[in-house]
Amino acid sequence: MHNREVNPNKAIRRLFLHEKPFILLKMIASNDGNMYSAMAAKRIDCSYAYIIKLIKKMIELGIITSNGTSHKKLLKLTTNGKRIYKLVSEI
């Protein structure tokens, strides 16, 4: 596997051109720190594994934070995540 430089803007565009990542972002924004990954998977109607993959990517990009125990991690938008959510919502 090669280490490649990742362009954050390109990665964010690629991430949010799909419906489920945007829905996840919207749910986290509207629940203001009271959203768990399992709850998100159930509400979005997709697999828990897929939600975890999205969450990990959003954490890597500095869009969300995840705090709590290993099974109950609360998801919250970062300042950058709030800005991204606002911009993507306007599209």
Backbone as JSON Lines, residues from 0, in Angstrom:
{"i":0,"aa":"M","n":[0.84,-1.17,0.0],"ca":[0.0,0.0,0.0],"c":[0.88,1.24,0.0]}
{"i":1,"aa":"H","n":[0.57,2.19,-0.84],"ca":[1.37,3.4,-0.97],"c":[0.79,4.5,-0.11]}
{"i":2,"aa":"N","n":[1.67,5.29,0.49],"ca":[1.21,6.47,1.22],"c":[1.03,7.59,0.22]}
{"i":3,"aa":"R","n":[-0.18,8.11,0.13],"ca":[-0.46,9.22,-0.76],"c":[-0.87,10.41,0.06]}
{"i":4,"aa":"E","n":[-0.51,11.58,-0.45],"ca":[-1.0,12.79,0.19],"c":[-2.48,12.9,-0.12]}
{"i":5,"aa":"V","n":[-3.25,13.23,0.9],"ca":[-4.69,13.35,0.72],"c":[-5.06,14.82,0.7]}
{"i":6,"aa":"N","n":[-5.75,15.22,-0.35],"ca":[-6.26,16.58,-0.43],"c":[-7.56,16.61,0.35]}
{"i":7,"aa":"P","n":[-7.61,17.32,1.5],"ca":[-8.8,17.32,2.34],"c":[-10.05,17.8,1.61]}
{"i":8,"aa":"N","n":[-9.93,18.81,0.76],"ca":[-11.11,19.31,0.04],"c":[-11.66,18.26,-0.91]}
{"i":9,"aa":"K","n":[-10.78,17.56,-1.59],"ca":[-11.21,16.51,-2.52],"c":[-11.86,15.37,-1.75]}
{"i":10,"aa":"A","n":[-11.29,15.01,-0.61],"ca":[-11.84,13.92,0.2],"c":[-13.22,14.29,0.73]}
{"i":11,"aa":"I","n":[-13.4,15.54,1.13],"ca":[-14.7,15.99,1.64],"c":[-15.73,15.97,0.52]}
{"i":12,"aa":"R","n":[-15.37,16.46,-0.66],"ca":[-16.3,16.42,-1.8],"c":[-16.7,15.0,-2.13]}
{"i":13,"aa":"R","n":[-15.73,14.11,-2.19],"ca":[-15.99,12.71,-2.52],"c":[-16.91,12.07,-1.47]}
{"i":14,"aa":"L","n":[-16.7,12.44,-0.22],"ca":[-17.5,11.88,0.86],"c":[-18.96,12.33,0.78]}
{"i":15,"aa":"F","n":[-19.2,13.61,0.56],"ca":[-20.55,14.15,0.65],"c":[-21.32,14.17,-0.66]}
{"i":16,"aa":"L","n":[-20.77,13.62,-1.73],"ca":[-21.53,13.51,-2.97],"c":[-22.44,12.28,-2.92]}
{"i":17,"aa":"H","n":[-22.45,11.61,-1.81],"ca":[-23.32,10.45,-1.6],"c":[-24.38,10.83,-0.56]}
{"i":18,"aa":"E","n":[-25.54,10.23,-0.67],"ca":[-26.67,10.61,0.18],"c":[-26.48,10.24,1.65]}
{"i":19,"aa":"K","n":[-26.06,9.03,1.94],"ca":[-25.99,8.56,3.34],"c":[-25.01,9.38,4.19]}
{"i":20,"aa":"P","n":[-23.83,9.73,3.67],"ca":[-22.94,10.57,4.5],"c":[-23.57,11.92,4.85]}
{"i":21,"aa":"F","n":[-24.3,12.5,3.89],"ca":[-24.95,13.78,4.19],"c":[-26.05,13.6,5.24]}
{"i":22,"aa":"I","n":[-26.81,12.52,5.12],"ca":[-27.86,12.25,6.1],"c":[-27.25,12.07,7.49]}
{"i":23,"aa":"L","n":[-26.12,11.36,7.56],"ca":[-25.43,11.17,8.84],"c":[-25.0,12.52,9.4]}
{"i":24,"aa":"L","n":[-24.4,13.35,8.57],"ca":[-23.96,14.67,9.0],"c":[-25.15,15.49,9.52]}
{"i":25,"aa":"K","n":[-26.26,15.44,8.8],"ca":[-27.46,16.17,9.19],"c":[-28.0,15.66,10.52]}
{"i":26,"aa":"M","n":[-28.01,14.35,10.72],"ca":[-28.49,13.79,11.97],"c":[-27.62,14.2,13.15]}
{"i":27,"aa":"I","n":[-26.31,14.19,12.95],"ca":[-25.4,14.59,14.02],"c":[-25.62,16.06,14.34]}
{"i":28,"aa":"A","n":[-25.78,16.88,13.31],"ca":[-26.0,18.32,13.52],"c":[-27.31,18.58,14.26]}
{"i":29,"aa":"S","n":[-28.35,17.88,13.89],"ca":[-29.66,18.15,14.49],"c":[-29.81,17.56,15.89]}
{"i":30,"aa":"N","n":[-28.98,16.58,16.24],"ca":[-29.07,15.98,17.57],"c":[-28.03,16.53,18.54]}
{"i":31,"aa":"D","n":[-27.23,17.46,18.09],"ca":[-26.28,18.21,18.91],"c":[-25.62,17.41,20.04]}
{"i":32,"aa":"G","n":[-24.88,16.39,19.67],"ca":[-24.12,15.62,20.66],"c":[-24.88,14.49,21.3]}
{"i":33,"aa":"N","n":[-26.1,14.22,20.87],"ca":[-26.88,13.12,21.43],"c":[-27.12,12.01,20.41]}
{"i":34,"aa":"M","n":[-26.16,11.78,19.53],"ca":[-26.3,10.77,18.49],"c":[-25.22,9.71,18.69]}
{"i":35,"aa":"Y","n":[-25.65,8.45,18.68],"ca":[-24.74,7.31,18.77],"c":[-24.66,6.66,17.39]}
{"i":36,"aa":"S","n":[-23.58,5.95,17.14],"ca":[-23.4,5.29,15.85],"c":[-24.48,4.26,15.57]}
{"i":37,"aa":"A","n":[-24.86,3.45,16.56],"ca":[-25.9,2.44,16.35],"c":[-27.25,3.1,16.06]}
{"i":38,"aa":"M","n":[-27.53,4.19,16.73],"ca":[-28.77,4.93,16.51],"c":[-28.8,5.48,15.08]}
{"i":39,"aa":"A","n":[-27.67,5.99,14.64],"ca":[-27.57,6.54,13.28],"c":[-27.79,5.44,12.24]}
{"i":40,"aa":"A","n":[-27.17,4.29,12.44],"ca":[-27.32,3.17,11.49],"c":[-28.78,2.76,11.37]}
{"i":41,"aa":"K","n":[-29.46,2.71,12.5],"ca":[-30.87,2.3,12.5],"c":[-31.74,3.34,11.8]}
{"i":42,"aa":"R","n":[-31.52,4.61,12.09],"ca":[-32.34,5.68,11.5],"c":[-32.08,5.86,10.01]}
{"i":43,"aa":"I","n":[-30.84,5.67,9.59],"ca":[-30.49,5.83,8.18],"c":[-30.82,4.57,7.38]}
{"i":44,"aa":"D","n":[-31.04,3.48,8.1],"ca":[-31.34,2.19,7.49],"c":[-30.18,1.68,6.63]}
{"i":45,"aa":"C","n":[-29.03,1.6,7.27],"ca":[-27.87,1.0,6.62],"c":[-27.07,0.23,7.68]}
{"i":46,"aa":"S","n":[-26.09,-0.49,7.25],"ca":[-25.38,-1.36,8.18],"c":[-24.55,-0.56,9.18]}
{"i":47,"aa":"Y","n":[-24.38,-1.15,10.34],"ca":[-23.56,-0.54,11.39],"c":[-22.11,-0.41,10.9]}
{"i":48,"aa":"A","n":[-21.64,-1.4,10.17],"ca":[-20.26,-1.37,9.65],"c":[-20.05,-0.17,8.72]}
{"i":49,"aa":"Y","n":[-21.04,0.1,7.88],"ca":[-20.94,1.25,6.96],"c":[-20.91,2.56,7.74]}
{"i":50,"aa":"I","n":[-21.76,2.68,8.75],"ca":[-21.79,3.9,9.57],"c":[-20.45,4.1,10.28]}
{"i":51,"aa":"I","n":[-19.88,3.02,10.81],"ca":[-18.58,3.12,11.48],"c":[-17.51,3.6,10.5]}
{"i":52,"aa":"K","n":[-17.55,3.09,9.28],"ca":[-16.61,3.52,8.24],"c":[-16.76,5.02,7.97]}
{"i":53,"aa":"L","n":[-18.0,5.49,7.84],"ca":[-18.24,6.92,7.62],"c":[-17.76,7.76,8.8]}
{"i":54,"aa":"I","n":[-18.07,7.29,10.0],"ca":[-17.66,8.02,11.2],"c":[-16.14,8.13,11.28]}
{"i":55,"aa":"K","n":[-15.44,7.04,11.03],"ca":[-13.97,7.07,11.05],"c":[-13.43,8.08,10.04]}
{"i":56,"aa":"K","n":[-14.02,8.11,8.84],"ca":[-13.57,9.04,7.81],"c":[-13.85,10.48,8.23]}
{"i":57,"aa":"M","n":[-15.02,10.73,8.82],"ca":[-15.36,12.08,9.26],"c":[-14.46,12.54,10.41]}
{"i":58,"aa":"I","n":[-14.09,11.61,11.27],"ca":[-13.15,11.94,12.36],"c":[-11.78,12.28,11.78]}
{"i":59,"aa":"E","n":[-11.31,11.47,10.82],"ca":[-10.02,11.73,10.16],"c":[-9.99,13.1,9.51]}
{"i":60,"aa":"L","n":[-11.11,13.52,8.93],"ca":[-11.2,14.8,8.24],"c":[-11.48,15.96,9.19]}
{"i":61,"aa":"G","n":[-11.65,15.66,10.48],"ca":[-11.89,16.72,11.46],"c":[-13.29,17.3,11.41]}
{"i":62,"aa":"I","n":[-14.26,16.5,10.93],"ca":[-15.63,16.97,10.79],"c":[-16.44,16.68,12.05]}
{"i":63,"aa":"I","n":[-16.18,15.54,12.67],"ca":[-16.89,15.18,13.89],"c":[-15.91,14.7,14.94]}
{"i":64,"aa":"T","n":[-16.41,14.63,16.18],"ca":[-15.66,14.01,17.28],"c":[-16.53,12.89,17.83]}
{"i":65,"aa":"S","n":[-15.88,11.96,18.48],"ca":[-16.58,10.82,19.07],"c":[-16.06,10.65,20.49]}
{"i":66,"aa":"N","n":[-16.94,10.81,21.47],"ca":[-16.56,10.71,22.87],"c":[-17.47,9.76,23.61]}
{"i":67,"aa":"G","n":[-16.92,9.02,24.56],"ca":[-17.72,8.12,25.38],"c":[-17.05,6.77,25.51]}
{"i":68,"aa":"T","n":[-17.82,5.78,25.97],"ca":[-17.29,4.43,26.13],"c":[-17.19,3.75,24.77]}
{"i":69,"aa":"S","n":[-16.61,2.57,24.74],"ca":[-16.41,1.88,23.46],"c":[-17.72,1.55,22.76]}
{"i":70,"aa":"H","n":[-18.79,1.32,23.5],"ca":[-20.06,0.96,22.87],"c":[-21.02,2.14,22.72]}
{"i":71,"aa":"K","n":[-20.83,3.17,23.5],"ca":[-21.74,4.32,23.46],"c":[-20.94,5.6,23.25]}
{"i":72,"aa":"K","n":[-20.54,5.83,22.01],"ca":[-19.78,7.03,21.7],"c":[-20.71,8.08,21.12]}
{"i":73,"aa":"L","n":[-20.73,9.23,21.76],"ca":[-21.54,10.34,21.29],"c":[-20.83,11.04,20.14]}
{"i":74,"aa":"L","n":[-21.58,11.35,19.1],"ca":[-21.02,12.0,17.92],"c":[-21.39,13.47,17.94]}
{"i":75,"aa":"K","n":[-20.44,14.32,17.64],"ca":[-20.68,15.76,17.68],"c":[-19.88,16.42,16.56]}
{"i":76,"aa":"L","n":[-20.48,17.43,15.94],"ca":[-19.77,18.18,14.89],"c":[-18.69,19.06,15.5]}
{"i":77,"aa":"T","n":[-17.58,19.15,14.81],"ca":[-16.54,20.1,15.18],"c":[-16.94,21.46,14.6]}
{"i":78,"aa":"T","n":[-16.17,22.47,14.88],"ca":[-16.42,23.79,14.28],"c":[-16.34,23.68,12.76]}
{"i":79,"aa":"N","n":[-15.34,22.97,12.28],"ca":[-15.19,22.76,10.84],"c":[-16.38,21.96,10.3]}
{"i":80,"aa":"G","n":[-16.83,20.97,11.04],"ca":[-17.98,20.16,10.64],"c":[-19.24,20.99,10.52]}
{"i":81,"aa":"K","n":[-19.44,21.92,11.43],"ca":[-20.61,22.8,11.37],"c":[-20.57,23.67,10.11]}
{"i":82,"aa":"R","n":[-19.37,24.15,9.8],"ca":[-19.2,24.98,8.61],"c":[-19.48,24.16,7.35]}
{"i":83,"aa":"I","n":[-18.95,22.94,7.31],"ca":[-19.16,22.06,6.16],"c":[-20.64,21.72,6.03]}
{"i":84,"aa":"Y","n":[-21.29,21.41,7.13],"ca":[-22.71,21.09,7.1],"c":[-23.51,22.26,6.52]}
{"i":85,"aa":"K","n":[-23.2,23.47,6.97],"ca":[-23.91,24.65,6.48],"c":[-23.71,24.79,4.97]}
{"i":86,"aa":"L","n":[-22.48,24.64,4.51],"ca":[-22.19,24.79,3.08],"c":[-22.86,23.71,2.25]}
{"i":87,"aa":"V","n":[-22.78,22.47,2.68],"ca":[-23.36,21.36,1.93],"c":[-24.89,21.46,1.94]}
{"i":88,"aa":"S","n":[-25.47,21.95,3.02],"ca":[-26.92,22.09,3.1],"c":[-27.45,23.1,2.09]}
{"i":89,"aa":"E","n":[-26.62,24.06,1.75],"ca":[-27.03,25.11,0.81],"c":[-27.03,24.65,-0.64]}
{"i":90,"aa":"I","n":[-26.44,23.52,-0.91],"ca":[-26.34,23.0,-2.28],"c":[-27.66,22.46,-2.73]}
